[in-house]
Amino acid sequence: MIYLDYSATTPLIEDAKKAMISAMELHGNPSALHTPGHEAMNVIEDAREEIAKLINAQPEEILFTSGGSESNNTITNIFAGEKIAVSAIEHPSVLESAKLRCEPTIIPVNEQGIVEDIHDYILGTKLVSIMLANNEIGTIQNIKELAKTAHESGALFHTDATQALGKIKIDVKDLDVDYMTLSSHKIGGPIGIGALYIKKGVPFQPFIVGGHQEHGKRAGTYQTVNIAGFGAAAKYANNHQIWDIYDQKVRPLRNLLAERILKEVPFSSINSNLETALPHLLNCSFKAAEGESIQLYLDAEGDVIVSTGSACASGDGKPSHVLMATSGDAEVAHSSIRFSFGLDTTEADVDHVMEYLPGIVKRLQGISTIKIEEEA
Amino acid sequence: MTTAKAPKTAKATKATKATKTKTAANGFLAGTPWVYTDIVKEHFLHPRNFYMGDESQYQRDGEGIVGNPICGDQMLMMIQVDKETDKIKDVKWKTYGCASAIASTSALSELAKGRTLDEALRITAEEIEEYLGGLPKHKFHCSVLGHDALAAAIKNYREKAAN
């Protein structure tokens, strides 16, 4: 299997698996004051330190949650009933929860998915939330500049770093953000665990109440095993400086695939800006060929695993809101495929994809009702 | 590309070409939990009666098109009619759409072939779904459109015949 859907979820890395198996032997409730409780709590605090280190935060600024979606919901819950501003390409857990609880202003993006001047959208808002890097096309925002603008206007700043974590170097102090969402299963850790960076001194309110855990910031018995796995994945990232590997090893492979697609697949286009997007992500569209069909043929015939922004695959019957925000063209969204690479993706994997992709796309274009100009 | 086909010793999970096919068959084709039935998969992977390429080359007695690429699905049905028997001699189709759209159009083409025009007009979306052994609910309304295209093709044929 050629797995190129790392942005959806990454396989569990060996270190994380080992740490989790080892944590399964711990049977104390980490909140308990007896020895087994302390042993479990030590594992949790070690993990917290690694995660803090990964973004240059203090351990006490890291709150464990059940994942990115809970972290994002926690943020909109803090600002319930308030005016906030969020970008048009946020993850649904920001967009939908903001609409549910807050009075959000939606900040548009340009064709490359970049949030430009936010002055007009943040007047009187208590919070601005803009993701560090987008999950579908990989656009990285200038968070440092955006946070500065928000602060000058009296708003706090949250960034969802779920996709960016590990792929690029992140420093919360340099970015000067107040809150940051993190997720474990995009960096080789387990699913079901995430974190929220909360800068010392900024407003906070627990989303899940009814327990004293996490210093009263989140109720619920600690997930020792998942936290251990997340910590091990963070440690791996720190020790290997994986953002450098993404930059030096993964980026050229991603660029090679982009180049070959443009050259070898008729009527293809690239939706990700290769200069400014995350190094491991490539979103493309294939005119007249529908994304879900491409995805399933790649799966069935090439054993290549990718994802699509087509409405057919979304579950809600709507094409990707990200590609709609950037291109404004439903056909581009319906016909899109996202390739996301991992640290162990090889050039042979790119060759393998290109063995199958052109034929599949040409076949779908051949039976499509959408007319494409004949090649010269 | 021989490099892609070669066994990869570095990664135990990566298999040779032969086992790759097997993995694909086990994963996608076989009865693993998947949103589509085996018949849908069969019609998606091996569609019947589609027309590849420039359809202006196909001699047809009637044609109908429904759907919209903006919504993600569009189907064109083209029919040849035996004027003596009023039966559909041949059907060819084109589709822009998801697996369910391709499979349901392929299934419809099989259902329609050999029927009289009146019989063909009675083919419903439910009959197509039944033929396919079921479709995911959220797929049904958007992707089973072919019978409307077929009805339009029959109407188109009858209008032309009347003139």
Boltz contact constraints between the chains, C-beta under 6 A:
constraints:
  - contact:
      token1: [A, 290]
      token2: [B, 96]
      max_distance: 6.0
  - contact:
      token1: [A, 290]
      token2: [B, 97]
      max_distance: 6.0
  - contact:
      token1: [A, 290]
      token2: [B, 98]
      max_distance: 6.0
  - contact:
      token1: [A, 292]
      token2: [B, 98]
      max_distance: 6.0
  - contact:
      token1: [A, 292]
      token2: [B, 99]
      max_distance: 6.0
  - contact:
      token1: [A, 293]
      token2: [B, 98]
      max_distance: 6.0
  - contact:
      token1: [A, 293]
      token2: [B, 99]
      max_distance: 6.0
  - contact:
      token1: [A, 296]
      token2: [B, 99]
      max_distance: 6.0
  - contact:
      token1: [A, 299]
      token2: [B, 28]
      max_distance: 6.0
  - contact:
      token1: [A, 300]
      token2: [B, 24]
      max_distance: 6.0
  - contact:
      token1: [A, 300]
      token2: [B, 28]
      max_distance: 6.0
  - contact:
      token1: [A, 300]
      token2: [B, 45]
      max_distance: 6.0
  - contact:
      token1: [A, 303]
      token2: [B, 20]
      max_distance: 6.0
  - contact:
      token1: [A, 303]
      token2: [B, 23]
      max_distance: 6.0
  - contact:
      token1: [A, 303]
      token2: [B, 24]
      max_distance: 6.0
  - contact:
      token1: [A, 311]
      token2: [B, 72]
      max_distance: 6.0
  - contact:
      token1: [A, 312]
      token2: [B, 72]
      max_distance: 6.0
  - contact:
      token1: [A, 312]
      token2: [B, 98]
      max_distance: 6.0
  - contact:
      token1: [A, 330]
      token2: [B, 70]
      max_distance: 6.0
  - contact:
      token1: [A, 331]
      token2: [B, 69]
      max_distance: 6.0
  - contact:
      token1: [A, 334]
      token2: [B, 72]
      max_distance: 6.0
  - contact:
      token1: [A, 348]
      token2: [B, 3]
      max_distance: 6.0
  - contact:
      token1: [A, 348]
      token2: [B, 4]
      max_distance: 6.0
  - contact:
      token1: [A, 351]
      token2: [B, 1]
      max_distance: 6.0
  - contact:
      token1: [A, 351]
      token2: [B, 3]
      max_distance: 6.0
  - contact:
      token1: [A, 351]
      token2: [B, 4]
      max_distance: 6.0
  - contact:
      token1: [A, 352]
      token2: [B, 4]
      max_distance: 6.0
  - contact:
      token1: [A, 355]
      token2: [B, 1]
      max_distance: 6.0
  - contact:
      token1: [A, 355]
      token2: [B, 4]
      max_distance: 6.0
  - contact:
      token1: [A, 366]
      token2: [B, 52]
      max_distance: 6.0
  - contact:
      token1: [A, 366]
      token2: [B, 53]
      max_distance: 6.0
  - contact:
      token1: [A, 367]
      token2: [B, 50]
      max_distance: 6.0
  - contact:
      token1: [A, 367]
      token2: [B, 52]
      max_distance: 6.0
  - contact:
      token1: [A, 367]
      token2: [B, 94]
      max_distance: 6.0
  - contact:
      token1: [A, 368]
      token2: [B, 96]
      max_distance: 6.0
  - contact:
      token1: [A, 369]
      token2: [B, 74]
      max_distance: 6.0
  - contact:
      token1: [A, 369]
      token2: [B, 76]
      max_distance: 6.0
  - contact:
      token1: [A, 369]
      token2: [B, 94]
      max_distance: 6.0
  - contact:
      token1: [A, 369]
      token2: [B, 96]
      max_distance: 6.0
  - contact:
      token1: [A, 370]
      token2: [B, 69]
      max_distance: 6.0
  - contact:
      token1: [A, 370]
      token2: [B, 96]
      max_distance: 6.0
